[in-house]
Amino acid sequence: MHVPRRFDKAHTVADFRCLAKAFLPQPVFDYLDGGAEYESAMRNNRAVFERVRFRPRTMVDVRKRSTETELFGTRVAAPFAIAPMGGLGLFWPRAEIAFARACAAANVPYGLSTGSNSTIEEVAAAAPDAQLWFQLYVFNDEAMNHALVERAQASGYRALMVTTDTHLFPKRHRDLRNGFRSTLSKTPRNILSILRCPRWMWHMMIRRRLPAMVNLTLAHDRPIDRMAAASYFLNERRPSFDLEHLKALRRQWKGPLLVKGVLRVDEAIQIRNCGADGIILSNHGGRNLESAAAPLEVLPEIVDAVGQRMSVLIDSGFRSGNDVVKALALGAKAVLFGRAGGYAVASGGEAAVGRLLDLMRNEVDRTLGYLGCTAVDQLSRDYLLFDRGLPGSNASPALTI
Ligand SMILES: Cc1cc2nc3c(=O)[nH]c(=O)nc-3n(C[C@H](O)[C@H](O)[C@H](O)COP(=O)(O)O)c2cc1C
């Protein structure tokens, strides 16, 4: 497929966002770009980065630098991954495969969502070198959960991430106004917004139909259709997932087990005691709970509590390599990019995601060098200066301004 390389001129995530906005029908762009309710959690996810600044060390030999790190026993080229996102097929045909291949080429992990538009098996077969992590949404039907985990295991996924912060259906004002419910319904208004995007229409026509949550369409006694799968996805999530369920998952899954959606010290400790290998601090990019704390705000206290015994990863609001370095200096092991990846894939598929990953790795590398570090494990809170009110400032009162 010929893809005009408009993204070659993208230098920031904001540039990719502009390209995505121009390409996607407005309800689809809003699904990617928007947040929960009044979007205050989403805005705060970005605002917190402004309150952490660097104290560089300048007289260090930084000619040889490395952005590599180790995640769950595997060497990766950079301390970041692509976060799981459902419904990606609306942004680009076979978007999950584009992500998996771009991440394999960049040697960083890719998180496949339960709500993906290519199956668990298709993605694994299309990107055999990729480090794939499978993200599980827990459903009421235990047989469904069991089958999804088995399929990920059989297909060679390296880690399982169970997402615990989306047990209720979120209220997203933009989606409500657009009549968007997990997939694009064929209302006159949506059809009009599609007609305004001929390039998107052309790309989608390659698939000949709107994407479905194929992991779910095929997982029933009889295959179900696109709308039935979307409805199952929305209505059958289990609002009672607890530590006993987590222990059962621990027994079933043989590889690294991560819990995604953690924002509290006490829960982090409980998760560790259930035998999980890692947590992903996340407020789902501000897409679920209005006014949820930004993960960066709670990162230092959670790292202090469990960081020695498990890997603490983080997402929500990350838009640059500079942001990544701040989280690593606060003790995170790695960062997941959500919307940044979504904007990139909608700007030109696999090649555009490749460019995004390259830009991010480059930014991490340059920031490291400016700080006087030659490897990511040299980063510490000593390199940071905090505004009053950030929990990190309690941990290092001398650094409070
Ligand atoms: C369009 C979209 C779909 C998402 N779908 C999922 C999903 O299926 N499972 C999940 O655990 N998180 C999902 N997320 C949340 C991301 O994994 C991640 O936590 C969040 O995007 C991080 O914030 P950021 O977008 O500001 O980087 C989704 C996010 C977006 C933007």
The ligand as an ORCA input file, in Angstrom:
! r2SCAN-3c Opt
* xyz 0 1
  C      -7.709      4.873     22.091
  C      -7.269      4.233     23.374
  C      -7.661      2.929     23.642
  C      -7.220      2.311     24.819
  N      -7.558      1.008     25.050
  C      -7.036      0.366     26.116
  C      -7.234     -1.026     26.283
  O      -7.871     -1.685     25.460
  N      -6.689     -1.612     27.386
  C      -5.962     -0.914     28.316
  O      -5.488     -1.477     29.295
  N      -5.736      0.412     28.148
  C      -6.248      1.051     27.081
  N      -5.978      2.375     26.894
  C      -5.142      3.084     27.879
  C      -3.665      2.978     27.494
  O      -3.191      1.665     27.613
  C      -2.794      3.883     28.381
  O      -3.007      3.547     29.730
  C      -3.068      5.364     28.189
  O      -3.342      5.650     26.844
  C      -1.848      6.158     28.622
  O      -2.067      7.525     28.527
  P      -1.594      8.415     27.283
  O      -2.579      8.143     26.194
  O      -1.711      9.808     27.796
  O      -0.202      7.994     26.916
  C      -6.420      3.018     25.735
  C      -6.024      4.320     25.445
  C      -6.439      4.925     24.282
  C      -5.958      6.313     23.970
*
